[in-house]
Amino acid sequence: RFMNGLNYLKSKYKCVGDVGGIGFALRMELTEDDGYTPNRALCDAMQEEGLKGDLSYNGKKCGLVLNNGGFYKNVITLVPQLYISEEEIDMSIDLMDQLLSRLTK
């Protein structure tokens, strides 16, 4: 379910390059619009924007703590807890969608 959500974001935004993972260790690469050139600035901006706490989910304000990694520091690494609900997965995809929408206008 989480991978399907990440693939949805990849299909919606040119700046999402490769998505993948093994088990619950997932990753979403952020690139320039060409889909290949690393975009560290966007990754940093997503981290900063997520911490502001002004995203919305089901009418409630919330934030999103993200971790960047990769050689170029342009990869959002996602390692959810073992017991994560479908609603929590949907929430995280929705919040990342809001961040990408906000930062790629």
Secondary structure, DSSP 8 states (H G I E B T S, - for coil): -HHHHHHHHHHH-TTEEEEEEETTEEEEEEB-TTSSSB-HHHHHHHHHHHHT--EEETTEEE----EEETTTT-EEEE---SS--HHHHHHHHHHHHHHHHHH--
